[in-house]
Amino acid sequence: MSIRKLLLGACLMGAGLLPTASQAADAITIGIPVGLSGANSVVAPSVVQAAQLAVDEINAAGGVLGRKLALEVSDDASGAAGAQRAFDSLIFQKKVNSLISMETSAARNAGLPIVTRGKTPFIYTSYYEGRSCNRYMYVDAWVPDQQVGPMVDFFMKSKGSKTFFLVGSDYAFGRGMLEFTRAYIEKHGGKVVGEEYAPMDATDWTAIISKIRSSNPDALMMSTAGGVPNVTLTKQLRAAGIKALYGNLGLDEGTAKSMGADAEGTYLSGSYYTSIDSPANKKFLAAMQQKFGADLKTPNDLSVPEYEAVYLYAAAVKKAGSVDSDKVIPALATVSFDGPRGTIRMDKQRHAPLTMYLGQVTADGSVTLMSSFKDVDPGAQCPALK
């Protein structure tokens, strides 16, 4: 057996996801293609944990339509080739009833044609570059229209930033996010003095850091693949003594905690942080702690949408009275769930209005919330879809 398979089995065993009696023939099965290896491997375990808690809670309350929910997890290796294998296996071999997953944009784009062929409901739970549309897909995470403005406005209005350097991973998310960011900066009177990209699996940022030093920007806007690239880029920026403001469009709280002192002072903008002071979030965090104890991975803006999406799917199945795609797909636009991020409803062109937060990473890796923006509209995402 390969090392990769051993690691995958260990992860699933730790999450309680190896095949059990709960995955009987009458269970409603949710497939989770996710990057247990590759760039997303830092954050993927927290996503699996969040899904498991949601399934356990729903099953404890009686399940859906008299049936239990079950999970089927597959490693997409954080990329296109792995996603094609994972989606194909889940849909056509495991015959899951739906897919609910946080993935890289490369993995999502590769998997969507398989979703269409299988006519499988798919809730995408990762923040992304926006405007990815498919009749079977809904999104409960943020897009640039909701995320970029708060950070750029803060840098320009509160910190006096005039010049920006953009750094991203060279794929759909990195380029899409920074294309939107450049347009926003220039529209509001700022100047982009550099824009550079590196492969998703890049670990050496020396050449780009040299260009950053030469241009001496007031602020950096980073849009790197979630997980490993965020760690290596920030670590090398700190070691090089780059003193600009650090704004990261793809850094989740769990990864920030793993980075130690390197992440301190980085500005984030997102829809979920553990410091949200609400009864629903406190209840969620307590439930996660009780279930996973010392093995708990920090809940974050990639795992919490996964938790909420399981509930949204369950609500849609209940409303539809069936797991049939033709009935569940329209129902997904009409249901809502009151979760850790507030009330989530994917009714804006298959995307969700979200309360967004601007925060800053502290010395212990937690995020101090500085301001909030309620029910930010995702903008025109999929106007052609009915």
C-alpha positions in Angstrom: 0.0 0.0 0.0 1.3 3.5 -0.9 2.2 6.1 1.7 -0.5 8.3 0.3 -3.1 5.7 0.8 -1.9 5.1 4.3 -2.1 8.8 5.1 -5.6 9.0 3.6 -6.8 6.0 5.7 -5.3 7.5 8.8 -7.1 10.8 8.2 -10.4 9.1 7.6 -10.1 6.8 10.5 -9.4 9.9 12.8 -12.5 11.6 11.5 -14.6 8.5 11.9 -15.2 8.2 8.1 -14.1 4.7 7.3 -17.0 2.6 6.1 -19.4 1.6 8.9 -22.9 0.3 9.3 -24.1 3.9 9.1 -23.3 3.8 5.4 -26.1 1.3 4.7 -27.8 1.1 1.4 -30.6 3.4 2.5 -28.3 6.2 3.7 -28.2 9.6 1.9 -24.5 9.8 1.0 -22.6 13.0 0.7 -19.3 12.9 -1.2 -16.4 15.1 -0.2 -13.6 15.4 -2.7 -10.9 17.4 -0.8 -7.2 18.0 -0.9 -5.9 15.7 1.8 -2.6 15.9 -0.1 -1.1 18.8 -2.0 -1.6 22.6 -1.4 -4.8 22.2 0.6 -3.6 19.5 2.9 -3.0 22.0 5.7 -6.7 22.9 5.9 -8.5 19.8 4.6 -8.7 18.0 7.9 -10.7 20.8 9.4 -13.1 20.6 6.5 -13.6 16.9 7.1 -14.2 17.4 10.8 -16.8 20.1 10.2 -18.7 17.9 7.8 -18.6 15.0 10.3 -20.0 17.2 13.1 -22.9 18.3 10.9 -23.8 14.8 9.8 -23.6 13.5 13.4 -25.9 16.3 14.6 -28.4 15.8 11.8 -28.4 12.0 12.4 -28.9 12.4 16.1 -31.9 14.5 15.4 -33.5 11.8 13.3 -31.8 12.2 9.9 -33.6 13.4 6.8 -36.8 11.8 5.4 -36.3 9.0 7.9 -32.8 8.2 6.5 -29.3 8.7 8.0 -26.6 10.8 6.3 -23.2 9.3 5.6 -20.0 10.7 4.2 -17.7 9.4 1.5 -14.3 11.2 1.4 -11.9 11.2 -1.5 -8.5 12.9 -1.9 -8.4 15.2 -4.9 -4.7 16.0 -4.3 -5.6 19.7 -4.5 -5.5 19.7 -8.3 -7.2 19.0 -11.6 -6.1 15.4 -12.3 -6.8 14.3 -8.8 -10.2 16.0 -8.8 -11.2 14.2 -12.0 -10.4 10.8 -10.4 -12.2 11.8 -7.1 -15.3 13.2 -8.7 -15.6 10.2 -11.1 -15.2 7.7 -8.3 -17.6 9.4 -6.0 -20.4 10.0 -8.6 -20.2 6.9 -10.8 -18.7 4.2 -8.5 -19.7 5.3 -5.0 -23.0 6.7 -6.4 -23.2 9.6 -3.8 -26.3 11.6 -3.7 -24.5 15.0 -3.6 -21.0 16.6 -3.4 -20.2 19.2 -0.7 -16.6 20.3 -0.7 -13.9 22.9 -0.3 -11.4 22.6 -3.2 -8.9 24.6 -5.2 -10.4 26.3 -8.2 -8.3 24.0 -10.4 -10.0 21.0 -8.8 -13.5 22.5 -9.0 -13.1 23.4 -12.7 -11.9 19.9 -13.5 -14.7 18.3 -11.6 -17.6 20.3 -12.9 -18.0 18.5 -16.2 -18.3 15.3 -14.2 -20.9 16.8 -12.0 -22.9 17.8 -15.1 -22.6 14.3 -16.6 -23.7 12.8 -13.3 -26.4 15.4 -12.7 -25.3 15.6 -9.1 -26.1 18.5 -6.7 -22.8 20.2 -5.7 -22.4 22.8 -3.0 -19.0 24.5 -3.3 -17.8 25.7 0.1 -14.6 27.4 -0.7 -14.1 31.1 -1.2 -13.0 31.6 -4.7 -12.5 34.1 -7.6 -16.2 34.2 -8.6 -18.4 33.7 -11.6 -18.1 29.9 -11.9 -21.6 28.7 -12.9 -23.2 25.4 -13.4 -26.8 24.3 -13.2 -25.9 21.7 -10.5 -23.7 24.0 -8.3 -24.4 26.3 -5.5 -21.8 28.3 -3.4 -22.1 29.4 0.2 -18.6 31.0 0.5 -17.4 34.5 -0.5 -16.4 35.9 -3.8 -14.1 39.0 -4.6 -17.1 41.3 -4.7 -17.6 40.6 -1.0 -14.1 40.3 0.2 -11.6 42.7 -1.5 -13.2 46.1 -0.8 -13.0 46.1 3.0 -9.3 45.4 3.0 -8.3 47.8 0.2 -10.4 50.5 1.6 -8.8 50.1 5.0 -5.3 50.2 3.6 -6.0 53.3 1.5 -8.2 55.3 3.9 -6.9 54.3 7.3 -3.2 53.5 6.5 -2.6 55.9 3.7 -1.5 53.3 1.2 -1.1 54.5 -2.3 1.0 51.7 -3.9 0.3 48.0 -4.0 2.2 44.9 -5.0 0.1 41.8 -6.0 1.3 38.2 -5.5 -0.6 35.1 -6.4 -0.6 31.5 -7.2 -0.7 30.9 -11.0 -4.1 29.4 -11.4 -7.8 30.5 -11.5 -8.1 31.6 -7.9 -4.8 33.5 -7.7 -5.3 35.3 -11.0 -9.0 35.9 -10.7 -8.7 37.4 -7.2 -5.9 39.7 -8.2 -7.6 40.8 -11.5 -10.5 42.0 -9.4 -8.2 43.5 -6.8 -6.2 45.4 -9.4 -9.3 46.9 -10.9 -10.6 47.9 -7.5 -7.4 49.5 -6.5 -7.1 51.5 -9.7 -10.8 52.5 -9.6 -10.2 54.0 -6.2 -7.1 56.0 -7.0 -4.3 53.5 -6.0 -1.4 52.3 -8.1 -0.3 48.7 -8.6 3.5 48.7 -8.9 4.0 45.0 -9.5 2.0 41.8 -10.1 3.7 38.4 -9.9 2.6 34.7 -9.9 4.2 31.4 -9.0 3.0 27.8 -9.5 0.6 26.4 -7.0 3.2 24.2 -5.4 5.9 26.9 -5.3 8.1 26.9 -2.2 10.9 29.4 -3.3 9.7 33.0 -3.6 13.2 34.6 -3.8 12.8 36.2 -7.2 9.4 37.7 -6.5 10.5 39.0 -3.1 13.4 40.7 -4.9 10.9 42.5 -7.1 8.8 43.5 -4.1 11.9 45.0 -2.4 12.8 47.0 -5.5 9.3 48.5 -5.9 8.9 49.2 -2.2 5.1 49.1 -2.1 3.0 50.5 0.8 1.0 47.2 0.9 1.1 43.7 -0.4 -2.1 41.9 -1.6 -1.5 38.1 -1.6 -3.8 35.6 -3.3 -2.0 32.2 -2.9 -3.5 28.7 -2.8 -4.9 27.9 0.6 -2.4 26.1 2.9 1.3 25.5 2.1 1.9 28.5 -0.3 0.6 30.9 2.3 3.1 29.5 4.8 6.2 29.5 2.6 5.5 33.0 1.1 4.9 34.7 4.4 7.8 33.1 6.1 10.2 34.2 3.3 8.7 37.7 3.3 9.4 38.1 7.0 12.9 36.6 6.7 13.6 39.2 3.9 12.5 42.0 6.1 9.7 43.3 3.9 8.0 46.0 5.9 4.9 46.7 3.8 1.4 46.1 5.1 0.5 42.4 4.6 -3.0 41.7 3.2 -3.8 38.1 2.4 -6.9 37.2 0.4 -6.5 33.4 0.8 -5.2 32.8 4.3 -7.6 31.0 6.7 -7.4 31.2 10.5 -6.3 27.6 10.9 -3.3 28.1 8.7 -2.5 31.4 10.4 -2.3 29.6 13.7 0.1 27.0 12.3 2.4 29.8 11.1 3.3 31.2 14.5 5.0 34.6 14.6 5.2 34.8 10.8 1.5 35.5 10.5 1.3 38.2 13.2 0.1 41.5 11.8 -1.4 40.1 8.6 -4.7 41.6 7.6 -7.5 39.2 6.6 -11.0 39.7 5.2 -13.5 36.9 5.4 -16.9 35.6 6.5 -15.9 33.5 9.5 -13.5 33.8 12.5 -13.6 31.9 15.7 -13.8 35.2 17.6 -17.3 36.0 16.2 -19.3 36.7 19.4 -22.7 35.0 18.8 -24.6 32.2 20.5 -24.6 30.1 17.3 -20.8 30.3 17.0 -20.2 29.6 20.6 -22.5 26.5 20.4 -20.7 25.3 17.3 -17.2 25.8 18.8 -18.2 23.9 21.9 -19.7 21.1 19.9 -16.5 20.8 17.8 -14.3 20.8 21.0 -16.5 18.1 22.6 -16.4 15.9 19.5 -12.7 16.1 18.6 -11.0 17.2 21.8 -7.2 17.4 21.4 -7.5 16.4 17.7 -9.6 19.4 16.8 -8.3 21.5 13.9 -9.0 25.2 14.1 -12.5 26.0 12.6 -12.0 28.5 9.8 -13.5 30.2 6.7 -13.0 27.1 4.7 -14.4 24.5 7.1 -17.4 26.4 8.6 -19.1 26.8 5.1 -18.7 23.0 4.8 -20.6 22.5 8.1 -23.3 24.9 7.1 -23.6 23.4 3.6 -24.4 19.9 5.0 -27.3 21.5 6.8 -28.4 23.4 3.7 -28.4 20.2 1.6 -30.4 18.4 4.3 -32.9 21.2 4.4 -33.2 21.1 0.6 -33.8 17.3 0.6 -36.4 17.7 3.3 -38.2 20.4 1.4 -38.0 18.5 -1.9 -39.2 15.3 -0.2 -36.6 13.5 -2.3 -32.9 13.2 -3.1 -33.8 13.5 -6.8 -31.6 16.2 -8.4 -34.4 17.8 -10.4 -36.2 18.5 -7.1 -33.2 19.3 -4.8 -31.6 21.8 -7.2 -34.4 24.4 -7.1 -35.0 23.7 -3.4 -31.4 24.8 -2.6 -32.2 28.4 -3.6 -35.1 28.5 -1.1 -33.7 27.1 2.1 -31.6 28.7 4.8 -29.6 27.7 7.9 -28.7 29.7 11.0 -25.1 28.8 11.6 -21.9 30.1 13.0 -21.7 32.8 10.3 -25.4 33.8 10.7 -28.3 33.1 8.4 -27.0 31.5 5.2 -29.2 31.4 2.1 -27.9 30.7 -1.4 -30.5 32.7 -3.2 -28.4 35.3 -5.1 -27.7 33.6 -8.4 -26.7 30.5 -6.5 -24.4 32.4 -4.2 -25.0 33.8 -0.7 -25.1 37.3 0.8 -22.6 37.2 3.7 -21.6 39.2 6.7 -17.9 40.0 6.1 -15.2 40.9 8.7 -11.9 42.7 8.5 -9.4 41.3 11.0 -5.8 41.1 11.9 -3.8 38.1 13.0 -2.4 38.4 16.6 0.7 36.9 18.1 -1.0 33.6 19.1 -2.5 33.2 15.6 -6.0 34.2 16.5 -7.8 37.0 14.6 -8.9 40.3 16.2 -12.0 41.5 14.4 -11.8 45.2 13.5 -15.0 45.8 11.6 -18.0 44.0 10.1 -20.1 44.5 7.0 -23.6 42.9 7.2 -25.1 40.9 4.3 -22.7 41.9 1.6 -24.2 41.0 -1.8 -22.2 38.7 -4.0 -23.0 40.8 -7.1 -23.7 39.5 -10.5 -22.3 35.9 -10.5 -24.6 33.6 -12.6 -27.3 35.7 -14.1 -27.9 33.2 -17.0 -28.8 30.4 -14.6 -32.5 30.0 -13.7 
